[in-house]
Amino acid sequence: METFKRFGFDKILFINTIFLLILGIIMVFSSSAILAGEKYRQSFYFLTQQIMAAAFGLVLMLLVASIKSPLFTLTRLVYLLTAFTFILLLLCLVMPPIANAHRWVQFFGVRFQPSELAKVVIVLFLANYLSRKSETINEWKTLMVPVGVVLMFVLVIILEPDYSTAALIFLIAAIMLYLGGVKLKYFALPALAGLIIFLIFLFSADYRMNRIHGFLSPEKDPLGKAFQVRQSKLAVGAGGLLGVSIGASTQKLYFLPCAHTDFIFAIIGEEIGLLGTMFTTILFLVFLLRGLKIASQTTNPNYQLIAYGLTLSITIQALLNISVVLGLSPPTGIPLPFISFGRSALVCNLLAVGIMLNISQRKLEVNPSL
């Protein structure tokens, strides 16, 4: 018999998330104040936007965490949310482009990036489907449904274009299919289809190839293809052990592009130093461990797959972002969860935490009379 222990959620995960939020708010302001002052005539513009998103996300997180009924496992609701998210992704393609990309929808002055919601929704969809079809999941007629849905999401997101997010969703989906009991031999055809899609779009855009060339041979074009990563590594190295102090970064003065978004970890390294980057890394490690613990402690297959999927999705994004900043992988455009400026990402990540906290309150109790 399942019981819902209100306020019995994972306190460590909750506190850890708050620490990540606070660190993010501080670093967003530090890395964006000058840019905001020149672009919007308001030094607090990005800070205000991040705080508003954090406040809304926290309310949403606590609301989801406190709902007694596990709405995120209801098949009809999950399928409806999946269809709604896919429609939003399609709407992006007809919306006016922003920075040469169709990644946002805008309603009543509010701009939202559906691909961030897709990271959560695809986990809920796969967890629901795999837990219900566990006995026949290794039959092609059963497997074609999740594979088809994932490939449709991937294709639309690539068309925005958002190559990195599409690749991330494809990776998380593959991990969930494996955790859901799909045998490795069934991965061959979906992997081949995904590989073809990604290769076609990889070679169709020069900037993607330039990122790879800049990563593989940074010395050949340090002021061009490898400029951003080179400046990022300079920022991290300049911080030393304790950093140059918060607000004193020089790389954020237009030397390092995307300092308040994709490369905010470099500003942490410059302003707070090695101790700051280690602290940030430890926070994500704690997040990973608590998420895995929540997944391991539940006996419900649906809850377990959701917890694994959301935990790995967020921590893999953090790993990819940090790897790019340190020059260990080509630039991906994946933000640092909870810390990089980005309202859609922040709200959706807090939604994911709310679901995990909800699952952590669900305990299976055995009737002693049985």
Buried (B, 14 or more C-beta within 10 A) or exposed (E): EEEBEEEEBBEBBBEBBEBBBEBBBBBBBBBBBBBBEEEEEEBBBBBEBBBEBBEBBBEBBBEBBBBEEBEBBBEEEBBEBBEEBBEBBBBBEEBEEEEEEBBBBEEEEEEBBBBBBBBBBBBBBBBBBBBBBEEEBBEEEBBEEBBEBBBEBBBBBBBBBBBBBBBBBBBBBBBBBEBBBBEEEBBEEBEEBBEEBBEEBBEEEEEBBBBEBBBEEBEEBEEEBBBBBBBBBBBBEBBEEEBBEBEEBEBBEEBBEBBBBBBBBBBBBBBBBBBBBEBBBEBBEBBBBBBBBBBEBBEBBBBBBBBBBBBBBBBBBBBBBBBBBBBEBBBBBBBBBBBBBBBBBBBBBBBBBBBBBBBBBBBEEEEEEE
